[in-house]
Amino acid sequence: MYKWQKIKALQRQGKSIKEIMRIVKLSRNTVRKYI
């Protein structure tokens, strides 16, 4: 699974940006870009 797909899936599960950052090991700005 690509990182952006994982980020979208985690967002749909209701995870916060901080939680997503920790799981995928990316910066906040990168996570925000994909959301």
Rosetta constraint file for C-alpha pairs under 8 A:
AtomPair CA 1 CA 5 HARMONIC 6.41 0.50
AtomPair CA 1 CA 6 HARMONIC 6.59 0.50
AtomPair CA 2 CA 6 HARMONIC 6.36 0.50
AtomPair CA 3 CA 7 HARMONIC 6.14 0.50
AtomPair CA 3 CA 24 HARMONIC 7.13 0.50
AtomPair CA 4 CA 8 HARMONIC 6.18 0.50
AtomPair CA 4 CA 34 HARMONIC 5.85 0.50
AtomPair CA 5 CA 9 HARMONIC 6.13 0.50
AtomPair CA 6 CA 10 HARMONIC 6.12 0.50
AtomPair CA 6 CA 24 HARMONIC 7.86 0.50
AtomPair CA 7 CA 11 HARMONIC 6.13 0.50
AtomPair CA 7 CA 20 HARMONIC 6.61 0.50
AtomPair CA 7 CA 24 HARMONIC 7.54 0.50
AtomPair CA 7 CA 31 HARMONIC 7.09 0.50
AtomPair CA 7 CA 34 HARMONIC 7.12 0.50
AtomPair CA 7 CA 35 HARMONIC 7.28 0.50
AtomPair CA 8 CA 12 HARMONIC 6.24 0.50
AtomPair CA 8 CA 34 HARMONIC 7.55 0.50
AtomPair CA 8 CA 35 HARMONIC 6.59 0.50
AtomPair CA 9 CA 13 HARMONIC 6.43 0.50
AtomPair CA 10 CA 14 HARMONIC 6.63 0.50
AtomPair CA 10 CA 15 HARMONIC 5.68 0.50
AtomPair CA 10 CA 20 HARMONIC 6.68 0.50
AtomPair CA 11 CA 15 HARMONIC 5.28 0.50
AtomPair CA 11 CA 16 HARMONIC 7.14 0.50
AtomPair CA 11 CA 20 HARMONIC 7.71 0.50
AtomPair CA 11 CA 35 HARMONIC 7.79 0.50
AtomPair CA 15 CA 19 HARMONIC 6.02 0.50
AtomPair CA 15 CA 20 HARMONIC 6.42 0.50
AtomPair CA 16 CA 20 HARMONIC 6.25 0.50
AtomPair CA 17 CA 21 HARMONIC 6.03 0.50
AtomPair CA 17 CA 28 HARMONIC 6.97 0.50
AtomPair CA 17 CA 31 HARMONIC 7.03 0.50
AtomPair CA 17 CA 32 HARMONIC 7.57 0.50
AtomPair CA 18 CA 22 HARMONIC 6.34 0.50
AtomPair CA 18 CA 28 HARMONIC 7.36 0.50
AtomPair CA 19 CA 23 HARMONIC 6.29 0.50
AtomPair CA 20 CA 24 HARMONIC 6.09 0.50
AtomPair CA 20 CA 25 HARMONIC 7.93 0.50
AtomPair CA 20 CA 31 HARMONIC 7.41 0.50
AtomPair CA 21 CA 25 HARMONIC 5.36 0.50
AtomPair CA 21 CA 26 HARMONIC 5.27 0.50
AtomPair CA 21 CA 27 HARMONIC 6.15 0.50
AtomPair CA 21 CA 28 HARMONIC 6.21 0.50
AtomPair CA 21 CA 31 HARMONIC 6.65 0.50
AtomPair CA 22 CA 26 HARMONIC 7.34 0.50
AtomPair CA 26 CA 30 HARMONIC 6.31 0.50
AtomPair CA 26 CA 31 HARMONIC 6.58 0.50
AtomPair CA 27 CA 31 HARMONIC 6.36 0.50
AtomPair CA 28 CA 32 HARMONIC 6.11 0.50
AtomPair CA 29 CA 33 HARMONIC 6.13 0.50
AtomPair CA 30 CA 34 HARMONIC 6.54 0.50
AtomPair CA 31 CA 35 HARMONIC 6.33 0.50
